Amino acid sequence: MIALLYINRMKYISVFVFILMTIPSFGQGCPYGKAETDLSASGLTPNIKSLSAIEYDAIGNTKDPDHLKLGDVITDETTFYNRQGYRTHERDRIGDDPAEFTTYSLQPAGNELLLVNTDSTGDTLDMWIYQYDDSCRLWKEKHYTKDLQLRDIEVRAYNSRNEMISYIQYDSLGHLVERYEYSMDADSTHSSMRHYNSSDSLDWSVKTKTTDDGKKTKSLFYHSDGTKDFITRDKNNEHGDQIQSKFYHSNGLFNFGYEYIYEYDARGNWIKQTEIDSGRDREIFVTIRTIEYWN
């Protein structure tokens, strides 16, 4: 989890949603969209039965991350997968809040996935219906309240390279909430995203450049009038996990950043992540993952 205490947090997260949704070719015959439920699309190796991740506040010297004292639990999540590598259900808890549960079930038609979110007593909190096209790409998502009243609808479109080129959210009455436009060159090293508000006016945009090996990314965020807002630079390791994220002012001066340190198990999945805030607060977060594999 990236704890981004920043006014432009949603802009930054949207870039990574875009990257996740442009995974090349989901392939034919998948039971439902890999970008939502599949192990490989989550950067995990095969044969995982369950994955428990607990994120803690941590106290100690940022230069000595191996000797940190774990504090309060921030999030506690356990996800379960079947033998085919697809998510079946999960349990989530934030801080001291009661746990919530989500179940995933493929509908008889074969191109719909039902997600039901319940509390600890089994009462429904809300639910989603994901609809997929013949290439297993998520194209429509409907969100309902616990009373089965439509809350909002999300619609996506893709190009011939299976890259998402648009995302539109509507409210229950069909009114526009927000809209995104995406573009990416053929080798995926240059991409752009434009965000439009409920009036369908340009709100902000971002241009991203990624190195050929995919390990370094630079993103320039712009205001609606085309002036620079801020800049981010990110680095990944050989596992594809983020190890550094830095934020800069529009003039290029450093603002704040995050560093990530990992420990991996024998199968290449990380089991410990230490997140260090290099900004003014110098906060530290540690996530411990316990992974159970199918025999």
QUIJO-V17922 format. One record per residue. N is the residue number from 1. RES is the residue in one letter. NEAR is the number of other ideal C-beta (glycine too) atoms within 12 Angstrom. D_FIRST is the distance of its C-alpha to the first C-alpha in whole Angstrom. Layout:
BEGIN
n = <N/N>
res = <RES/RES>
near = <NEAR/NEAR>
d_first = <D_FIRST/D_FIRST>
END
This chain:
BEGIN
n = <1/2/3/4/5/6/7/8/9/10/11/12/13/14/15/16/17/18/19/20/21/22/23/24/25/26/27/28/29/30/31/32/33/34/35/36/37/38/39/40/41/42/43/44/45/46/47/48/49/50/51/52/53/54/55/56/57/58/59/60/61/62/63/64/65/66/67/68/69/70/71/72/73/74/75/76/77/78/79/80/81/82/83/84/85/86/87/88/89/90/91/92/93/94/95/96/97/98/99/100/101/102/103/104/105/106/107/108/109/110/111/112/113/114/115/116/117/118/119/120/121/122/123/124/125/126/127/128/129/130/131/132/133/134/135/136/137/138/139/140/141/142/143/144/145/146/147/148/149/150/151/152/153/154/155/156/157/158/159/160/161/162/163/164/165/166/167/168/169/170/171/172/173/174/175/176/177/178/179/180/181/182/183/184/185/186/187/188/189/190/191/192/193/194/195/196/197/198/199/200/201/202/203/204/205/206/207/208/209/210/211/212/213/214/215/216/217/218/219/220/221/222/223/224/225/226/227/228/229/230/231/232/233/234/235/236/237/238/239/240/241/242/243/244/245/246/247/248/249/250/251/252/253/254/255/256/257/258/259/260/261/262/263/264/265/266/267/268/269/270/271/272/273/274/275/276/277/278/279/280/281/282/283/284/285/286/287/288/289/290/291/292/293/294/295>
res = <M/I/A/L/L/Y/I/N/R/M/K/Y/I/S/V/F/V/F/I/L/M/T/I/P/S/F/G/Q/G/C/P/Y/G/K/A/E/T/D/L/S/A/S/G/L/T/P/N/I/K/S/L/S/A/I/E/Y/D/A/I/G/N/T/K/D/P/D/H/L/K/L/G/D/V/I/T/D/E/T/T/F/Y/N/R/Q/G/Y/R/T/H/E/R/D/R/I/G/D/D/P/A/E/F/T/T/Y/S/L/Q/P/A/G/N/E/L/L/L/V/N/T/D/S/T/G/D/T/L/D/M/W/I/Y/Q/Y/D/D/S/C/R/L/W/K/E/K/H/Y/T/K/D/L/Q/L/R/D/I/E/V/R/A/Y/N/S/R/N/E/M/I/S/Y/I/Q/Y/D/S/L/G/H/L/V/E/R/Y/E/Y/S/M/D/A/D/S/T/H/S/S/M/R/H/Y/N/S/S/D/S/L/D/W/S/V/K/T/K/T/T/D/D/G/K/K/T/K/S/L/F/Y/H/S/D/G/T/K/D/F/I/T/R/D/K/N/N/E/H/G/D/Q/I/Q/S/K/F/Y/H/S/N/G/L/F/N/F/G/Y/E/Y/I/Y/E/Y/D/A/R/G/N/W/I/K/Q/T/E/I/D/S/G/R/D/R/E/I/F/V/T/I/R/T/I/E/Y/W/N>
near = <23/28/29/28/18/24/14/27/18/19/33/36/23/34/38/27/25/36/32/23/36/32/32/23/18/31/18/14/12/30/30/37/38/35/37/34/38/31/32/23/29/28/26/34/23/21/22/35/24/25/33/24/32/31/31/29/24/34/19/22/15/25/15/15/25/15/15/25/16/22/18/18/23/28/29/28/29/28/33/27/30/24/15/22/28/30/36/28/25/30/27/28/23/18/17/11/15/17/24/29/27/30/25/31/23/28/18/10/14/16/24/26/37/27/34/27/27/23/20/15/11/14/16/22/27/24/28/32/31/36/28/31/23/17/26/33/38/39/30/26/32/28/27/23/17/18/12/16/15/21/24/27/27/31/28/34/23/30/21/12/21/29/32/35/28/25/33/29/28/24/18/17/12/13/16/22/26/29/29/36/28/36/24/30/18/13/15/25/19/22/33/25/39/30/37/23/17/17/13/18/15/21/28/34/30/40/29/36/25/27/18/12/15/22/21/23/34/27/37/30/36/26/19/17/12/15/14/21/30/33/31/41/29/34/25/24/23/13/22/26/31/32/27/25/36/30/35/23/17/19/12/15/12/17/27/25/29/36/29/33/28/29/21/22/20/10/19/21/30/32/26/29/34/33/36/30/28/22/22/11/16/20/28/35/39/39/34/27/31/22/30/20/21/18/6>
d_first = <0/4/6/9/12/15/17/17/13/14/16/13/11/14/15/12/14/17/16/15/18/21/20/24/26/25/29/31/31/28/28/25/22/20/18/17/18/19/17/18/17/13/14/15/19/22/23/20/21/18/15/13/10/10/8/11/12/14/18/20/21/18/21/21/17/19/21/18/19/16/16/15/13/10/9/11/11/14/15/19/20/24/26/26/22/21/19/21/20/16/16/13/14/12/14/18/18/20/18/18/19/19/22/22/26/28/31/34/34/32/30/28/25/25/22/23/21/23/23/24/27/27/27/26/23/23/23/23/25/24/27/27/30/32/30/27/25/24/26/26/24/25/24/26/26/27/31/30/31/29/26/26/26/24/26/25/28/28/30/32/29/27/25/24/26/26/24/25/24/27/28/30/33/32/32/29/26/25/25/23/26/24/26/26/29/30/28/25/25/25/24/24/23/25/24/26/27/29/32/31/31/29/26/24/24/22/23/22/23/22/24/26/24/20/19/19/19/20/20/22/22/25/27/29/32/31/30/27/24/22/20/17/18/15/16/15/17/19/17/15/12/11/13/13/13/16/17/21/23/26/28/26/26/22/20/17/14/11/12/11/13/13/16/17/19/22/21/19/16/13/13/12/9/10/9/12/13/16/17/19/17/16/13/12/9/10/8/11/12/16/17/21/23/26/29>
END
